[in-house]
Every structure is written in C-alpha cells, then in structure tokens.
Amino acid sequence: MKVRMTRRDVESMRLHAAEALPDECCGLLVGTVDPQGLRVLEVRRAANVWEGDRHRRFLIDPRLQLQAQRQARARGLDVVGAYHSHPEGPAVPSAFDKARAFAGFCHVIVTPPAGDGGGETRCWRFDEAGDEFVECSLEIEEDGGA
C-alpha cells in the first residue's frame, strides 16, 4: 500500500516528536482512500493521555478520535490512520503497537530529529490474516502535491 503525504505534514510529526521528548507523541491522520492507497491531507496532534509511562506508551483520547471522525466525515474525508513517536527509535512497531493495531489503518511511526538532521518516518499497515505489520511505501510530496 502506498501512503502519500506532504513534506510539511512529515515535518509537523517530526517536530511534535521532538517537542514531546522524553515522551511519545501521538496524533491522527485525516485523508482519503483511493485505488492507489492513502492520501493524508491533515495531521492532527493529540495529547498523549496514557496514564502510565508515556516514554514508552501512548493513548489518544477515544473522545477525540470520535470527534475527529465526525469532523472528517462532514468534509467527505476519513480518519485514515494515526501516528506516534518512538523517542529512542527505531520507527518499527513494538509488541505494544501490535497489540493495539487496527487492520487497514495507517500506522506512522516517527523518531525525533537527531543532532545531525532528520529523524525517521515509516508507515505500517497491520495485516490481521498474517498477524503482522507490513511496511507501506511512503511517498512524500512537496507541499500542495499532485
């Protein structure tokens, strides 16, 4: 599956990851699904409301998720995924991520920018049949992409 998003949205997630340190950040991805994959049109930050160790866990308030879904549908869009950070990397799903994954949903994991630059951004889709994450192709478009 291909996931398309703008460079601005990728940078927004990476910035959120850096600002949330030493904790994990999280948010929702709003967009569309088409035969070519997913197109992310909006990145919506969310507070990490996990009640325990936020350095290794995250939780998006279910009420915020419902509100975001309603707002997206009113605009002809959907919540197509979520993102969170791994403060100490890598941008690979953990066992905790697997236990909470939704099939067909885009799961983006970012690592905060390092001293020499960028951080890492990778997309995953949970395959229920195979009980595993499959990496998606991430296509980063310049702002206002095609």
MDTraj code that builds the backbone (N, CA, C; nanometers):
import mdtraj as md
import numpy as np

residues = "MET LYS VAL ARG MET THR ARG ARG ASP VAL GLU SER MET ARG LEU HIS ALA ALA GLU ALA LEU PRO ASP GLU CYS CYS GLY LEU LEU VAL GLY THR VAL ASP PRO GLN GLY LEU ARG VAL LEU GLU VAL ARG ARG ALA ALA ASN VAL TRP GLU GLY ASP ARG HIS ARG ARG PHE LEU ILE ASP PRO ARG LEU GLN LEU GLN ALA GLN ARG GLN ALA ARG ALA ARG GLY LEU ASP VAL VAL GLY ALA TYR HIS SER HIS PRO GLU GLY PRO ALA VAL PRO SER ALA PHE ASP LYS ALA ARG ALA PHE ALA GLY PHE CYS HIS VAL ILE VAL THR PRO PRO ALA GLY ASP GLY GLY GLY GLU THR ARG CYS TRP ARG PHE ASP GLU ALA GLY ASP GLU PHE VAL GLU CYS SER LEU GLU ILE GLU GLU ASP GLY GLY ALA".split()
xyz = np.array([
    [0.0852, -0.1183, 0.0000],
    [0.0000, 0.0000, 0.0000],
    [0.0892, 0.1239, 0.0000],
    [0.0472, 0.2233, -0.0772],
    [0.1199, 0.3493, -0.0837],
    [0.0497, 0.4518, 0.0055],
    [0.1288, 0.5275, 0.0811],
    [0.0778, 0.6358, 0.1643],
    [0.1429, 0.7642, 0.1154],
    [0.0583, 0.8604, 0.0798],
    [0.1083, 0.9885, 0.0285],
    [0.0775, 1.0994, 0.1288],
    [0.1783, 1.1816, 0.1550],
    [0.1592, 1.2982, 0.2412],
    [0.2615, 1.4046, 0.2037],
    [0.2356, 1.5261, 0.2493],
    [0.3263, 1.6354, 0.2135],
    [0.4465, 1.6391, 0.3069],
    [0.5511, 1.6989, 0.2572],
    [0.6713, 1.7195, 0.3370],
    [0.6374, 1.7994, 0.4628],
    [0.5492, 1.8983, 0.4499],
    [0.5078, 1.9796, 0.5649],
    [0.4453, 1.8921, 0.6738],
    [0.3616, 1.7951, 0.6350],
    [0.2993, 1.7071, 0.7335],
    [0.4009, 1.6147, 0.7999],
    [0.4962, 1.5650, 0.7234],
    [0.6019, 1.4812, 0.7813],
    [0.6825, 1.5631, 0.8813],
    [0.7192, 1.6848, 0.8431],
    [0.7953, 1.7709, 0.9335],
    [0.7152, 1.8057, 1.0583],
    [0.5845, 1.8223, 1.0444],
    [0.4984, 1.8509, 1.1586],
    [0.5017, 1.7358, 1.2595],
    [0.4965, 1.6129, 1.2110],
    [0.5025, 1.4969, 1.3005],
    [0.6388, 1.4876, 1.3684],
    [0.7462, 1.5129, 1.2926],
    [0.8814, 1.5072, 1.3498],
    [0.9002, 1.6152, 1.4558],
    [0.8489, 1.7343, 1.4297],
    [0.8560, 1.8429, 1.5270],
    [0.7788, 1.8062, 1.6533],
    [0.6603, 1.7492, 1.6362],
    [0.5810, 1.7050, 1.7505],
    [0.6603, 1.6032, 1.8324],
    [0.7282, 1.5106, 1.7659],
    [0.8095, 1.4100, 1.8353],
    [0.9193, 1.4774, 1.9175],
    [0.9840, 1.5774, 1.8619],
    [1.0909, 1.6477, 1.9337],
    [1.0355, 1.7256, 2.0526],
    [0.9206, 1.7906, 2.0332],
    [0.8607, 1.8693, 2.1410],
    [0.8126, 1.7819, 2.2564],
    [0.7735, 1.6591, 2.2283],
    [0.7183, 1.5706, 2.3304],
    [0.8249, 1.4993, 2.4135],
    [0.9496, 1.5039, 2.3693],
    [1.0560, 1.4328, 2.4406],
    [1.0541, 1.4657, 2.5890],
    [1.0735, 1.3713, 2.6777],
    [1.1170, 1.2338, 2.6504],
    [1.0006, 1.1372, 2.6263],
    [0.8790, 1.1900, 2.6164],
    [0.7604, 1.1053, 2.5994],
    [0.7308, 1.0789, 2.4525],
    [0.6423, 0.9836, 2.4298],
    [0.5909, 0.9589, 2.2951],
    [0.4855, 1.0641, 2.2636],
    [0.4829, 1.1091, 2.1403],
    [0.3759, 1.1958, 2.0927],
    [0.2778, 1.1100, 2.0144],
    [0.1620, 1.1671, 1.9820],
    [0.0650, 1.0916, 1.9026],
    [-0.0304, 1.1880, 1.8337],
    [-0.0989, 1.1379, 1.7340],
    [-0.1958, 1.2181, 1.6609],
    [-0.2686, 1.1340, 1.5578],
    [-0.3593, 1.1997, 1.4883],
    [-0.4435, 1.1327, 1.3895],
    [-0.4122, 1.1827, 1.2497],
    [-0.4391, 1.0981, 1.1514],
    [-0.4174, 1.1301, 1.0108],
    [-0.5531, 1.1308, 0.9407],
    [-0.5863, 1.2425, 0.8803],
    [-0.7140, 1.2584, 0.8113],
    [-0.6866, 1.2647, 0.6626],
    [-0.7683, 1.1947, 0.5841],
    [-0.7459, 1.1968, 0.4403],
    [-0.8457, 1.1126, 0.3651],
    [-0.7975, 1.0536, 0.2566],
    [-0.8833, 0.9748, 0.1690],
    [-0.8164, 0.8409, 0.1358],
    [-0.9006, 0.7475, 0.0968],
    [-0.8543, 0.6180, 0.0479],
    [-0.8965, 0.6100, -0.0980],
    [-0.8034, 0.5721, -0.1835],
    [-0.8366, 0.5560, -0.3247],
    [-0.7651, 0.4311, -0.3753],
    [-0.7850, 0.3935, -0.5006],
    [-0.7224, 0.2702, -0.5507],
    [-0.5698, 0.2698, -0.5405],
    [-0.5103, 0.3881, -0.5331],
    [-0.3644, 0.3961, -0.5253],
    [-0.3130, 0.3895, -0.3820],
    [-0.4018, 0.3938, -0.2830],
    [-0.3588, 0.3876, -0.1433],
    [-0.4257, 0.4950, -0.0602],
    [-0.3489, 0.5492, 0.0326],
    [-0.3999, 0.6528, 0.1218],
    [-0.3346, 0.7863, 0.0898],
    [-0.4126, 0.8916, 0.0985],
    [-0.3591, 1.0269, 0.0865],
    [-0.3913, 1.0980, 0.2169],
    [-0.2880, 1.1381, 0.2888],
    [-0.3046, 1.2129, 0.4126],
    [-0.3154, 1.3605, 0.3768],
    [-0.4259, 1.4222, 0.4189],
    [-0.4499, 1.5631, 0.3893],
    [-0.4352, 1.6520, 0.5121],
    [-0.4349, 1.5901, 0.6297],
    [-0.4265, 1.6671, 0.7529],
    [-0.3667, 1.5816, 0.8637],
    [-0.2735, 1.6391, 0.9367],
    [-0.2156, 1.5765, 1.0545],
    [-0.2704, 1.6504, 1.1753],
    [-0.3362, 1.5774, 1.2643],
    [-0.3984, 1.6382, 1.3831],
    [-0.3280, 1.5889, 1.5087],
    [-0.2597, 1.6789, 1.5759],
    [-0.1934, 1.6439, 1.7018],
    [-0.2964, 1.6036, 1.8064],
    [-0.2548, 1.5146, 1.8943],
    [-0.3384, 1.4741, 2.0070],
    [-0.2500, 1.4672, 2.1310],
    [-0.3098, 1.4890, 2.2450],
    [-0.2374, 1.4718, 2.3705],
    [-0.2198, 1.3230, 2.3971],
    [-0.1066, 1.2874, 2.4518],
    [-0.0827, 1.1503, 2.4947],
    [-0.1454, 1.1372, 2.6333],
    [-0.2577, 1.0667, 2.6424],
    [-0.3300, 1.0563, 2.7687],
    [-0.3031, 0.9240, 2.8410],
    [-0.1997, 0.8514, 2.7997],
    [-0.1642, 0.7276, 2.8684],
    [-0.1374, 0.7605, 3.0147],
    [-0.1900, 0.6812, 3.1048],
    [-0.1789, 0.7115, 3.2474],
    [-0.0519, 0.6572, 3.3118],
    [0.0262, 0.5842, 3.2389],
    [0.1497, 0.5280, 3.2942],
    [0.2718, 0.5951, 3.2350],
    [0.3664, 0.5129, 3.1945],
    [0.4944, 0.5574, 3.1409],
    [0.4772, 0.6056, 2.9962],
    [0.4639, 0.7356, 2.9786],
    [0.4440, 0.7929, 2.8444],
    [0.5714, 0.7921, 2.7607],
    [0.6806, 0.7561, 2.8223],
    [0.8068, 0.7453, 2.7488],
    [0.8047, 0.6230, 2.6570],
    [0.7207, 0.5247, 2.6901],
    [0.7174, 0.4009, 2.6126],
    [0.5772, 0.3630, 2.5654],
    [0.4779, 0.4473, 2.5942],
    [0.3397, 0.4156, 2.5591],
    [0.2658, 0.5431, 2.5199],
    [0.1582, 0.5254, 2.4431],
    [0.0735, 0.6395, 2.4100],
    [-0.0719, 0.5942, 2.4048],
    [-0.1593, 0.6910, 2.4208],
    [-0.3024, 0.6677, 2.4051],
    [-0.3651, 0.7971, 2.3576],
    [-0.4436, 0.7889, 2.2517],
    [-0.5216, 0.9029, 2.2031],
    [-0.6591, 0.8918, 2.2667],
    [-0.7076, 0.9992, 2.3242],
    [-0.8389, 1.0006, 2.3893],
    [-0.9450, 0.9522, 2.2897],
    [-1.0189, 0.8466, 2.3222],
    [-1.1217, 0.7952, 2.2312],
    [-1.2265, 0.9005, 2.1937],
    [-1.2541, 0.9947, 2.2833],
    [-1.3497, 1.1013, 2.2511],
    [-1.2957, 1.1907, 2.1404],
    [-1.1652, 1.2178, 2.1435],
    [-1.1022, 1.2976, 2.0382],
    [-1.1076, 1.2226, 1.9054],
    [-1.0867, 1.0916, 1.9107],
    [-1.0927, 1.0115, 1.7884],
    [-1.2322, 1.0172, 1.7261],
    [-1.3333, 1.0047, 1.8087],
    [-1.4711, 1.0104, 1.7600],
    [-1.5030, 1.1482, 1.7024],
    [-1.4610, 1.2523, 1.7727],
    [-1.4830, 1.3887, 1.7247],
    [-1.4122, 1.4105, 1.5906],
    [-1.2888, 1.3644, 1.5793],
    [-1.2133, 1.3796, 1.4550],
    [-1.2815, 1.3044, 1.3408],
    [-1.3335, 1.1855, 1.3694],
    [-1.4032, 1.1085, 1.2657],
    [-1.5279, 1.1817, 1.2178],
    [-1.6035, 1.2358, 1.3105],
    [-1.7252, 1.3106, 1.2728],
    [-1.6902, 1.4333, 1.1882],
    [-1.5890, 1.5071, 1.2312],
    [-1.5485, 1.6269, 1.1572],
    [-1.4962, 1.5909, 1.0181],
    [-1.4205, 1.4836, 1.0099],
    [-1.3674, 1.4406, 0.8804],
    [-1.4805, 1.3995, 0.7871],
    [-1.5742, 1.3202, 0.8358],
    [-1.6851, 1.2737, 0.7507],
    [-1.7703, 1.3894, 0.7021],
    [-1.7858, 1.4925, 0.7843],
    [-1.8623, 1.6103, 0.7425],
    [-1.7953, 1.6799, 0.6245],
    [-1.6666, 1.6561, 0.6064],
    [-1.5899, 1.7156, 0.4956],
    [-1.5647, 1.6151, 0.3833],
    [-1.6266, 1.4971, 0.3925],
    [-1.6066, 1.3949, 0.2903],
    [-1.4740, 1.3225, 0.3039],
    [-1.4164, 1.3234, 0.4236],
    [-1.2879, 1.2594, 0.4495],
    [-1.3036, 1.1517, 0.5559],
    [-1.1939, 1.0867, 0.5910],
    [-1.1931, 0.9842, 0.6959],
    [-1.0685, 0.9997, 0.7808],
    [-1.0725, 0.9457, 0.9010],
    [-0.9502, 0.9264, 0.9781],
    [-0.8890, 0.7986, 0.9206],
    [-0.7773, 0.8135, 0.8514],
    [-0.7166, 0.7008, 0.7795],
    [-0.6007, 0.6373, 0.8548],
    [-0.5636, 0.6996, 0.9672],
    [-0.4521, 0.6445, 1.0420],
    [-0.4202, 0.7264, 1.1647],
    [-0.3114, 0.6864, 1.2264],
    [-0.2612, 0.7559, 1.3444],
    [-0.1093, 0.7543, 1.3374],
    [-0.0490, 0.8444, 1.4133],
    [0.0962, 0.8444, 1.4229],
    [0.1365, 0.8521, 1.5688],
    [0.2555, 0.8048, 1.5958],
    [0.3159, 0.8225, 1.7269],
    [0.4669, 0.8153, 1.7107],
    [0.5359, 0.8535, 1.8149],
    [0.6813, 0.8540, 1.8077],
    [0.7416, 0.7444, 1.8945],
    [0.8618, 0.7083, 1.8577],
    [0.9469, 0.6230, 1.9402],
    [1.0664, 0.7118, 1.9762],
    [1.0673, 0.7691, 2.0975],
    [1.1703, 0.8665, 2.1348],
    [1.3135, 0.8173, 2.1190],
    [1.3335, 0.6881, 2.1344],
    [1.4694, 0.6350, 2.1220],
    [1.4830, 0.5446, 1.9999],
    [1.3835, 0.5519, 1.9080],
    [1.3878, 0.4766, 1.7839],
    [1.3911, 0.3274, 1.8077],
    [1.3920, 0.2464, 1.7080],
    [1.3684, 0.2793, 1.5675],
    [1.2192, 0.2953, 1.5374],
    [1.1881, 0.3380, 1.4173],
    [1.0491, 0.3610, 1.3753],
    [0.9867, 0.2301, 1.3265],
    [0.9902, 0.1300, 1.4137],
    [0.9396, -0.0042, 1.3859],
    [0.8374, -0.0384, 1.4940],
    [0.7240, -0.0970, 1.4579],
    [0.6214, -0.1281, 1.5579],
    [0.6728, -0.2196, 1.6692],
    [0.6333, -0.1861, 1.7900],
    [0.6683, -0.2673, 1.9069],
    [0.5590, -0.3714, 1.9307],
    [0.5828, -0.4595, 2.0262],
    [0.4799, -0.5573, 2.0641],
    [0.3558, -0.4856, 2.1163],
    [0.3751, -0.3758, 2.1880],
    [0.2627, -0.2959, 2.2376],
    [0.1831, -0.2386, 2.1193],
    [0.2533, -0.1872, 2.0191],
    [0.1873, -0.1335, 1.8993],
    [0.1055, -0.2432, 1.8310],
    [0.1614, -0.3611, 1.8213],
    [0.0921, -0.4729, 1.7561],
    [-0.0353, -0.5096, 1.8312],
    [-0.0290, -0.5094, 1.9622],
    [-0.1450, -0.5475, 2.0432],
    [-0.2599, -0.4486, 2.0283],
    [-0.2312, -0.3257, 1.9857],
    [-0.3327, -0.2217, 1.9770],
    [-0.3637, -0.1803, 1.8320],
    [-0.3085, -0.2502, 1.7355],
    [-0.3207, -0.2111, 1.5950],
    [-0.4593, -0.2387, 1.5385],
    [-0.4982, -0.1550, 1.4426],
    [-0.6222, -0.1736, 1.3673],
    [-0.5852, -0.2173, 1.2263],
    [-0.6490, -0.3211, 1.1775],
    [-0.6257, -0.3670, 1.0404],
    [-0.6724, -0.2601, 0.9428],
    [-0.5971, -0.2410, 0.8360],
    [-0.6335, -0.1463, 0.7320],
    [-0.6023, -0.0022, 0.7639],
    [-0.5627, 0.0260, 0.8852],
    [-0.5318, 0.1607, 0.9311],
    [-0.3855, 0.1894, 0.9013],
    [-0.3528, 0.3116, 0.8714],
    [-0.2145, 0.3529, 0.8502],
    [-0.1534, 0.3876, 0.9862],
    [-0.0468, 0.3191, 1.0219],
    [0.0234, 0.3435, 1.1478],
    [0.1589, 0.4038, 1.1134],
    [0.1749, 0.5350, 1.1386],
    [0.3009, 0.6024, 1.1102],
    [0.3792, 0.6137, 1.2402],
    [0.5060, 0.5776, 1.2331],
    [0.5945, 0.5910, 1.3486],
    [0.7073, 0.6842, 1.3090],
    [0.7304, 0.7845, 1.3945],
    [0.8376, 0.8806, 1.3697],
    [0.9371, 0.8752, 1.4844],
    [1.0612, 0.9083, 1.4523],
    [1.1615, 0.9282, 1.5559],
    [1.1988, 1.0755, 1.5524],
    [1.2308, 1.1332, 1.6678],
    [1.2623, 1.2759, 1.6697],
    [1.3898, 1.3057, 1.5916],
    [1.3995, 1.4279, 1.5408],
    [1.5218, 1.4654, 1.4694],
    [1.6434, 1.4482, 1.5592],
    [1.7511, 1.3966, 1.5025],
    [1.8764, 1.3797, 1.5761],
    [1.9614, 1.5046, 1.5568],
    [2.0740, 1.5104, 1.6257],
    [2.1615, 1.6264, 1.6161],
    [2.2056, 1.6573, 1.4747],
    [2.2172, 1.5544, 1.3920],
    [2.2659, 1.5766, 1.2557],
    [2.1536, 1.5825, 1.1527],
    [2.0292, 1.5903, 1.1979],
    [1.9242, 1.6036, 1.0985],
    [1.7970, 1.5332, 1.1341],
    [1.7366, 1.4776, 1.0345],
    [1.6012, 1.4426, 1.0157],
    [1.5171, 1.3544, 1.1003],
    [1.5654, 1.2549, 1.1660],
    [1.4741, 1.1589, 1.2246],
    [1.4246, 1.0633, 1.1166],
    [1.3423, 0.9709, 1.1587],
    [1.2939, 0.8674, 1.0670],
    [1.1418, 0.8665, 1.0677],
    [1.0816, 0.8428, 0.9525],
    [0.9364, 0.8320, 0.9398],
    [0.9062, 0.7096, 0.8548],
    [0.8299, 0.6151, 0.9142],
    [0.7930, 0.4941, 0.8412],
    [0.6454, 0.4656, 0.8623],
    [0.5833, 0.4060, 0.7616],
    [0.4401, 0.3741, 0.7653],
    [0.4219, 0.2226, 0.7669],
    [0.3175, 0.1816, 0.8402],
    [0.2895, 0.0396, 0.8546],
    [0.1396, 0.0155, 0.8457],
    [0.1028, -0.1026, 0.7991],
    [-0.0356, -0.1482, 0.7967],
    [-0.0387, -0.2841, 0.8642],
    [-0.1362, -0.3033, 0.9546],
    [-0.1451, -0.4311, 1.0238],
    [-0.2260, -0.5287, 0.9408],
    [-0.1663, -0.6425, 0.9119],
    [-0.2304, -0.7492, 0.8364],
    [-0.2842, -0.8509, 0.9373],
    [-0.4167, -0.8480, 0.9579],
    [-0.4789, -0.9387, 1.0551],
    [-0.4560, -1.0851, 1.0191],
    [-0.4676, -1.1168, 0.8908],
    [-0.4534, -1.2564, 0.8482],
    [-0.3145, -1.3099, 0.8820],
    [-0.2144, -1.2271, 0.8605],
    [-0.0779, -1.2702, 0.8888],
    [-0.0319, -1.2374, 1.0287],
    [-0.1154, -1.1642, 1.1035],
    [-0.0840, -1.1225, 1.2399],
    [0.0512, -1.0524, 1.2468],
    [0.0703, -0.9591, 1.1510],
    [0.1976, -0.8876, 1.1460],
    [0.1801, -0.7515, 1.0794],
    [0.2763, -0.6639, 1.1040],
    [0.2803, -0.5352, 1.0355],
    [0.3523, -0.5505, 0.9028],
    [0.2998, -0.4823, 0.8019],
    [0.3621, -0.4788, 0.6706],
    [0.3954, -0.3328, 0.6421],
    [0.5189, -0.3084, 0.6023],
    [0.5580, -0.1697, 0.5761],
    [0.4927, -0.1189, 0.4486],
    [0.4464, 0.0036, 0.4542],
    [0.3855, 0.0704, 0.3396],
    [0.4896, 0.1588, 0.2721],
    [0.4687, 0.1849, 0.1471],
    [0.5517, 0.2777, 0.0726],
    [0.5097, 0.4195, 0.1074],
    [0.6025, 0.5011, 0.1562],
    [0.5727, 0.6397, 0.1905],
    [0.6200, 0.7296, 0.0775],
    [0.5264, 0.8030, 0.0206],
    [0.5580, 0.8979, -0.0862],
    [0.5401, 1.0374, -0.0299],
    [0.6521, 1.1088, -0.0154],
    [0.6491, 1.2444, 0.0390],
    [0.6438, 1.3419, -0.0773],
    [0.5372, 1.4209, -0.0795],
    [0.5172, 1.5178, -0.1860],
    [0.5549, 1.6573, -0.1366],
    [0.5973, 1.7386, -0.2276],
    [0.6187, 1.8781, -0.1917],
    [0.4830, 1.9371, -0.1578],
    [0.4799, 2.0387, -0.0742],
    [0.3542, 2.0989, -0.0314],
    [0.2669, 2.1324, -0.1519],
    [0.1393, 2.0943, -0.1386],
    [0.0454, 2.1147, -0.2485],
    [0.0590, 2.0099, -0.3554],
    [0.1180, 1.8934, -0.3216],
    [0.1484, 1.7856, -0.4169],
    [0.0358, 1.7454, -0.5074],
    [0.0689, 1.6581, -0.5999],
    [-0.0254, 1.6140, -0.7026],
    [-0.1302, 1.5204, -0.6495],
])
top = md.Topology()
chain = top.add_chain()
for i, resn in enumerate(residues, 1):
    res = top.add_residue(resn, chain, resSeq=i)
    for name in ("N", "CA", "C"):
        top.add_atom(name, md.element.get_by_symbol(name[0]), res)
traj = md.Trajectory(xyz[None], top)
